[in-house]
Amino acid sequence: MSYFQDERLLFHPVPPKGDAIPTAFAFPNQYSVGITSLGYQVVWATLASRADVNVGRVFTDVREQLPSPLELVGFSLSWELDYGNVLSILETLHIPIWAHDRKQTHPLVFGGGAVLTANPEPFAPFFDVILLGDGEELLGRLIDTYQCVRGSDRSLQLHELARVPGIYVPSLYGVDYENPVGFIKTIQPLHHSHPSIIEKQTYRGTYLSASTVVTKRAAWDDIYMIEVVRSCPELCRFCLASYLTLPFRPANLEEFLLPAVDRGFAITPRLGLLGASITQHPEFEVLLRHLTHSRYDGMRLTLASVRTNTVTTQLAQTLVKRGTKSLTIAVESGSDRLRHLINKKLTTDEIIQAAKNAKAGGLTGLKFYGMVGLPGELPEDIDLTVKMMQMVKKATPGLRLTLGCSTFVPKAHTPFQWFGVNSQAKKRMDQLQKQLRPMGIDFRPESYDWSTIQALISRGDRRLAPLLERVRHYGDSLGSYRRAFKDLRGQLPDMEFYVHDHWSTDQMLPWSHINGSLPLATLVKHQQSSFTDRE
């Protein structure tokens, strides 16, 4: 298939031994999306570099020839709404979608990625094994442990894997509810040898990730990606990318970043620097100066979203020199008060200055990320967002301005996990659109309705699994979710419970048996500090 023939591999796959584990590694979306996921690339390359694993890749639109009979089938899940494709891929591989229906002859189905690490419970009945945390820590442990029990009874395999730190076997944990439509009462291991709390695993090295394959068929064609930092030190109270991945880890400049830049540029002129807050790398200015060297002439440089008050004229000039015309910054709101409440350490004056610097450095466009429905938001905060955009436009005539806007969705392991979606968010999104577009500002709202579905899954428990399976057969539309809730009335809470209700900090959560990066007490303290002595 030409998809794979067009790939330029940046590692050396190891020919599998005769007794290598037959494995399929899947991404539940199209090839162009999956191959642009740095995490998926790195895990696949790690598996393909082991002689004791014979791995083939699977996407929704194409697959490699798979070894047979499969013993392991893995998924990298990076977006909640891709779950339907997980089930579809299992069916095409003739594997029962429910873990309890699989027999000794079926492969073990494992999954990893940010979605499953944050809250695996809505998907738990579909997986035999879930990896919680960083692949650098977990993948080798999974393969090595499976090798030790390969050929054993399936039950023994699962029990042994459940002893490995960071490996979660959902079938070995029982969940009790106050009543069928109530809160969770207990989550406990079914056997005393398994931990009551599963610890997310964290890779603490300074050699982060870089592309293992470059292809013109990626969503970002022919791009070589380099992870500059992992996590973010800012701790915005809603942010999963920060809280779930702590601690903040900058990549080693001399031994990792600079060699990675040279390796990538030798393959393709297009380089992407990735990370939640790349300009907060302690040596970012050194990296920036390095990239201005004449030997990188012809490079096209792409940056992930950067912290607003690190946008300097020098940064803009470097980006322009390296083929970038616009930059993206996350501001969340035009209200100083609301940004202070969510711990966004940023003022409107700094936002305006960043825009001025972007224009002075030669950039022609600036995209802002905003959010509506944040806890503590007032109607007047929407007016302040409009006012902020007006001020930026006035201060930077000719700069093309875009505001991308999403609805607040509560995420597990963050201080705002107890808050529901604000039912006024759609109205406030419409208000922004009505006022900004006549001003010549490109307003790009995300769907409020699909944000509520994302919230449903991000706060869901195991009772959602039958609903998710039913939705898929109804057509995976917004109406399908309403229909499925109606069908299952009395068997699980209603949608309001999961999406809009505020939960008590004393309440057991679906993910209470999983330790994130910070203790629960710290998350509660961070939430309370947001609303203490704030007007």
Secondary structure, 3 states (H helix, E strand, C coil): CHHHHCCEECCCCCCCCCCCEEEEEECCCCHHHHCCCHHHHHHHHHHHCCCCEEEEEECCCCECCCCCCCCEEEEECCCHHHHHHHHHHHHHCCCCCCHHHCCCCCCEEEEECHHHHHCCHHHHHHCCEEECECHHHHHHHHHHHHHHHCCCCHHHHHHHHCCCCCEECHHHEEEEECCCCCCEEEEEECCCCCCCCEECECCCCCCCCECCEECCCCCCCCEEEEECEECCCCCCCCCHHHHCCCCCEECCHHHHHHHHHHHHHHHCCEEEEECCCHHHCCCHHHHHHHHCCHHHCCCEEEECCECHHHCCHHHHHHHHHCCCCEEEEEEECCCHHHHHHCCCCCCHHHHHHHHHHHHHCCCCEEEEEEEECCCCCCHHHHHHHHHHHHHHHHHCCCCEEEEEEEECCCCCCCCCCCCCCCCCHHHHHHHHHHHHHHHCCEEEECCHHHHHHHHHHHCCCCCHHHHHHHHHHHCCCHHHHHHHHHHCECCECCHHHHHCCCCCCCCCCCCCCEECCCCHHHHHHHHHHHCCCCC
